[in-house]
């Protein structure tokens, strides 16, 4: 889903990404170089790295003044004890190209906190990389927990203190995540699950 959304953004600007190394040898570092060279297709022997470079350029052009909290939508009513600067913070995403260079993946998604949520003191919630991070209705998050980018937390779920939910995890409705638990990247939990 993330790939589809950012590819849609890239393609809407007339750029295609293909698996071909023909243009790799040219001095093309930005979308501007690409378009100035009259090329409307981004060729690469490593399409994922090309995708990240294109995304990073688009991010700089359209989101360069963005700060944490600017893409946060709190539907409410709610109770939030944490500093608002802890909501919508930037997560970490990257990809290594074939030469070993690590490219940072821009985090351009938002954060949606639905109604009747409780967010405890010291909680940090990352905004999404492309898709939004979503906290469902009636979710309770206890102190010092961390929720990574692109997570979806189902309605009525309780998250204890010092819990770490890593990027891309999906937690179903009415789950109980006990204090000190860790949910790894991209793990999906069904409804009514207890962890810890």
C-alpha positions in Angstrom: 0.0 0.0 0.0 2.8 2.5 0.8 4.6 1.8 -2.4 1.4 2.3 -4.4 0.7 5.7 -2.8 4.2 7.1 -3.4 4.4 5.7 -6.9 1.1 7.4 -7.6 2.7 10.7 -6.4 5.8 10.1 -8.5 3.8 9.2 -11.6 1.5 12.2 -11.2 4.6 14.3 -11.8 5.3 12.4 -15.1 8.0 10.1 -13.8 8.2 6.3 -14.2 10.4 3.9 -12.3 11.7 0.8 -14.2 14.3 -1.9 -13.7 16.9 -0.7 -16.2 20.4 0.6 -15.5 20.8 2.6 -18.8 20.6 6.0 -17.2 22.6 5.1 -14.0 25.9 6.3 -15.6 24.5 9.8 -16.2 24.9 12.5 -13.6 21.3 12.5 -12.5 20.8 13.1 -8.8 17.5 14.9 -8.6 14.1 15.0 -10.3 15.1 18.4 -11.7 18.2 16.9 -13.4 16.1 14.1 -14.7 13.5 16.5 -16.3 16.2 18.9 -17.5 17.8 16.0 -19.3 14.5 15.4 -21.1 14.0 12.1 -19.4 10.6 11.3 -18.0 11.5 7.8 -16.8 13.7 7.1 -13.8 15.9 4.0 -14.7 17.7 2.1 -12.1 19.3 -1.3 -11.5 17.9 -1.0 -8.0 14.3 0.4 -8.3 13.7 0.5 -4.5 16.7 2.9 -4.1 15.5 5.0 -7.1 12.1 5.1 -5.5 13.6 6.4 -2.2 15.7 9.1 -4.0 12.6 10.3 -5.9 10.5 10.3 -2.8 13.2 12.2 -0.9 13.3 14.9 -3.6 9.5 15.2 -3.6 9.5 15.4 0.2 12.0 18.3 0.2 10.0 20.2 -2.4 6.7 19.9 -0.7 7.3 19.3 3.0 10.5 21.0 3.9 9.1 23.3 6.6 7.1 20.5 8.4 7.6 20.0 12.1 6.3 17.2 14.4 2.6 17.8 15.3 1.8 19.5 12.0 0.2 16.4 10.4 -1.7 15.3 13.5 -5.5 15.0 13.5 -7.0 14.5 16.9 -10.7 13.8 16.5 -11.6 13.9 20.2 -13.0 14.1 22.8 -9.7 12.9 24.3 -7.3 13.1 27.2 -3.7 13.6 26.3 -1.0 14.0 29.0 2.1 13.7 26.8 3.7 16.8 25.3 2.1 17.4 21.9 5.6 17.5 20.3 5.7 13.8 21.0 2.8 13.2 18.6 3.5 13.0 14.9 7.3 12.7 15.4 9.5 11.4 12.5 10.0 7.6 12.3 13.0 6.0 10.7 12.9 4.2 7.4 15.7 3.5 5.0 16.9 1.4 2.1 20.5 0.4 1.1 21.4 0.7 -2.6 23.7 -1.8 -4.3 26.8 0.3 -3.5 26.0 0.1 0.2 24.8 3.7 0.5 21.9 4.0 3.0 19.0 6.3 1.8 16.6 7.8 4.3 12.9 7.3 3.5 11.0 10.5 4.0 8.1 10.3 6.5 5.3 12.2 4.8 2.2 10.5 6.3 0.2 11.8 9.2 -1.2 10.7 12.6 -4.9 10.3 13.3 -6.0 9.9 16.9 -9.7 9.0 17.1 -12.2 9.9 19.8 -12.2 9.0 23.5 -8.5 8.1 23.5 -6.2 8.4 26.5 -2.5 9.1 25.7 -0.3 9.0 28.8 2.7 11.0 29.8 5.9 10.5 27.8 4.1 8.5 25.0 5.7 9.0 21.6 3.7 8.3 18.4 5.3 8.5 14.9 3.5 9.9 11.9 3.3 7.5 9.0 5.9 7.2 6.3 3.3 7.3 3.5 0.1 6.1 5.0 -1.1 7.6 8.3 -0.5 6.1 11.7 -4.0 5.5 13.1 -5.1 5.2 16.8 -8.6 3.8 16.9 -11.6 5.0 19.1 -11.2 4.5 22.9 -7.5 3.4 22.8 -5.6 3.8 26.0 -1.8 4.2 26.0 0.0 4.2 29.3 3.1 6.2 30.2 6.4 6.0 28.2 5.1 3.8 25.4 6.2 4.2 21.8 4.2 3.6 18.6 6.1 3.5 15.3 5.2 4.8 11.9 2.3 3.3 9.9 0.9 1.4 12.9 -2.8 0.8 13.1 -4.2 0.4 16.7 -7.8 -1.0 16.8 -10.6 0.5 18.8 -10.8 -0.3 22.5 -7.2 -1.6 22.8 -5.2 -1.0 26.0 -1.4 -0.5 25.8 0.5 -0.7 29.1 3.4 1.4 30.1 6.9 1.1 28.5 5.5 -0.8 25.5 7.3 -0.6 22.1 5.1 -1.1 19.0 7.4 -1.0 16.0 6.7 0.4 12.5 3.9 -1.2 10.4 2.4 -3.2 13.2 -1.4 -3.8 13.2 -3.1 -4.3 16.5 -6.8 -5.5 16.4 -9.8 -4.2 18.4 -10.0 -4.8 22.1 -6.5 -6.1 22.6 -4.5 -5.9 25.8 -0.8 -5.2 25.4 0.9 -5.6 28.8 3.6 -3.4 30.3 7.0 -3.8 28.8 5.9 -5.7 25.8 7.5 -5.3 22.3 5.6 -5.8 19.1 8.0 -6.2 16.2 7.8 -4.5 12.8 4.8 -5.5 10.6 3.4 -8.0 13.1 -0.4 -8.2 12.8 -2.6 -9.1 15.8 -6.2 -10.1 15.5 -9.0 -8.7 17.7 -9.2 -9.6 21.4 -5.5 -10.7 21.7 -3.6 -10.4 25.0 0.2 -9.9 25.0 2.4 -9.9 28.1 
